[in-house]
Amino acid sequence: MDCDEVMLTVRITAAERALLRDLARGYGGDVSGVAVDGLLEVIPVLHDDACVLPLLRVLARPAPFALTLWLPAPVADLLPLLGERLVRTGGPAVGPASAALSAALRLWLSGDRVALVAGLARLHGGCGAGSVTAVRSGAGAAAFGAEPVRVAA
């Protein structure tokens, strides 16, 4: 039986949890949906082992709160690959999908709040609360200390 969504638990800080909930308020209160949007912003910029180093720094910081998220199966399928990359570069070997989700989400939440809101607005076609200024393409990647991947058309 195929499942449309996968439940995973992430470890985050109180400040990260508050920011995630605040961002979700502008998009119907769906914390899982906003977390997925954040993953869609940050995972593509993690194209090689060197780009994973910021994830390891994020994982090194304590995160006392557990938060359960529902992810679409195709997005959840990306996490073990990212988890394997984390392990190859010195990350935790236990629960690579959850560790990868926690690290990617925390990395995204550590970005500039204006860039986060602008990225969400882009993904939602301008929907959402608050005023958002235009952000140039690739600005989200720069917020995470990584260069965006350029793909030939």
C-alpha positions as CSV (number, residue, x, y, z in Angstrom):
1,M,0.0,0.0,0.0
2,D,1.4,3.4,-1.0
3,C,1.3,6.2,1.5
4,D,0.9,9.8,0.4
5,E,2.5,11.3,3.5
6,V,5.3,10.3,5.9
7,M,5.5,11.3,9.5
8,L,8.9,12.3,10.8
9,T,10.0,14.0,14.0
10,V,12.5,16.8,14.0
11,R,14.5,18.3,16.9
12,I,14.5,22.1,16.9
13,T,15.0,24.9,19.4
14,A,12.2,27.0,21.0
15,A,13.1,30.0,18.8
16,E,13.0,27.8,15.7
17,R,9.7,26.4,16.7
18,A,8.2,29.8,17.3
19,L,9.5,31.1,13.9
20,L,8.1,28.1,12.1
21,R,4.7,28.6,13.7
22,D,4.8,32.3,13.0
23,L,5.7,31.6,9.3
24,A,2.9,29.0,9.1
25,R,0.3,31.5,10.4
26,G,0.6,33.4,7.1
27,Y,-0.2,30.2,5.2
28,G,-3.2,28.7,6.9
29,G,-1.3,27.5,10.0
30,D,0.1,24.4,8.3
31,V,3.5,23.9,10.0
32,S,4.2,20.8,8.0
33,G,3.4,22.6,4.7
34,V,5.8,25.5,5.5
35,A,8.5,23.0,6.6
36,V,8.2,21.2,3.2
37,D,8.4,24.6,1.5
38,G,11.6,25.3,3.5
39,L,13.0,22.0,2.5
40,L,12.3,22.7,-1.2
41,E,14.3,25.9,-0.8
42,V,17.3,24.5,1.0
43,I,17.8,20.9,-0.3
44,P,18.7,21.9,-3.9
45,V,21.6,24.1,-2.7
46,L,23.2,21.1,-1.0
47,H,24.6,19.6,-4.1
48,D,27.9,18.3,-2.8
49,D,29.6,17.2,0.4
50,A,31.2,20.7,1.0
51,C,27.7,22.3,1.0
52,V,26.6,19.9,3.7
53,L,29.1,21.4,6.2
54,P,26.5,24.0,7.3
55,L,24.1,21.2,8.1
56,L,26.7,19.6,10.4
57,R,27.2,22.9,12.2
58,V,23.4,23.2,12.7
59,L,23.3,19.6,14.1
60,A,26.0,20.4,16.6
61,R,23.8,22.9,18.3
62,P,21.4,21.5,21.0
63,A,17.8,21.2,20.0
64,P,15.6,20.2,22.9
65,F,12.1,20.3,21.3
66,A,10.6,17.5,19.2
67,L,8.1,18.4,16.5
68,T,6.3,15.9,14.3
69,L,5.8,16.8,10.7
70,W,3.9,15.3,7.8
71,L,5.9,15.3,4.5
72,P,4.8,14.3,1.1
73,A,6.4,10.9,0.2
74,P,8.4,12.3,-2.7
75,V,10.0,14.9,-0.4
76,A,10.6,12.3,2.4
77,D,12.3,10.1,-0.2
78,L,15.0,12.8,-0.6
79,L,15.9,12.8,3.1
80,P,17.8,9.4,3.3
81,L,20.0,10.6,0.4
82,L,20.8,13.8,2.3
83,G,21.2,11.7,5.5
84,E,23.8,9.5,3.8
85,R,25.7,12.6,2.7
86,L,25.6,13.8,6.3
87,V,27.1,10.5,7.5
88,R,29.8,10.6,4.8
89,T,30.8,14.1,6.0
90,G,30.9,13.2,9.7
91,G,27.3,13.5,10.7
92,P,25.2,11.3,13.0
93,A,24.6,7.7,11.7
94,V,21.4,7.1,13.8
95,G,18.2,8.0,12.1
96,P,19.7,9.7,9.0
97,A,16.3,10.7,7.5
98,S,15.2,12.4,10.8
99,A,18.7,14.0,11.3
100,A,18.7,15.2,7.7
101,L,15.2,16.7,8.1
102,S,16.1,18.4,11.3
103,A,19.4,19.8,9.9
104,A,17.8,21.0,6.7
105,L,14.8,22.6,8.4
106,R,17.1,24.3,11.1
107,L,19.4,25.5,8.3
108,W,16.5,27.0,6.5
109,L,15.1,28.6,9.6
110,S,18.5,30.2,10.4
111,G,18.2,32.3,7.2
112,D,17.1,35.9,7.1
113,R,13.4,36.2,8.0
114,V,12.7,38.5,5.0
115,A,14.3,36.0,2.6
116,L,12.2,33.2,4.3
117,V,9.0,35.1,3.8
118,A,9.9,36.0,0.2
119,G,10.7,32.4,-0.6
120,L,7.4,31.3,0.8
121,A,5.6,34.0,-1.2
122,R,7.3,32.8,-4.4
123,L,6.3,29.2,-3.7
124,H,2.7,30.2,-3.0
125,G,2.4,32.6,-6.0
126,G,2.3,35.7,-3.8
127,C,-0.2,34.4,-1.3
128,G,0.3,34.9,2.4
129,A,0.3,37.6,5.0
130,G,2.6,40.6,5.3
131,S,4.3,42.7,2.7
132,V,7.1,41.0,0.8
133,T,9.7,42.7,-1.4
134,A,11.0,41.1,-4.6
135,V,14.0,38.8,-4.1
136,R,16.4,38.0,-6.9
137,S,16.7,34.4,-7.9
138,G,19.2,32.4,-5.9
139,A,19.0,34.8,-2.9
140,G,17.6,31.9,-0.8
141,A,20.7,29.9,-1.5
142,A,23.0,32.7,-0.4
143,A,21.2,32.9,2.9
144,F,22.4,29.4,3.6
145,G,26.0,30.0,2.7
146,A,25.7,28.0,-0.5
147,E,25.7,28.7,-4.2
148,P,22.6,27.8,-6.2
149,V,22.9,25.0,-8.7
150,R,22.7,26.3,-12.3
151,V,20.9,24.1,-14.7
152,A,21.1,24.5,-18.5
153,A,17.7,25.0,-20.1
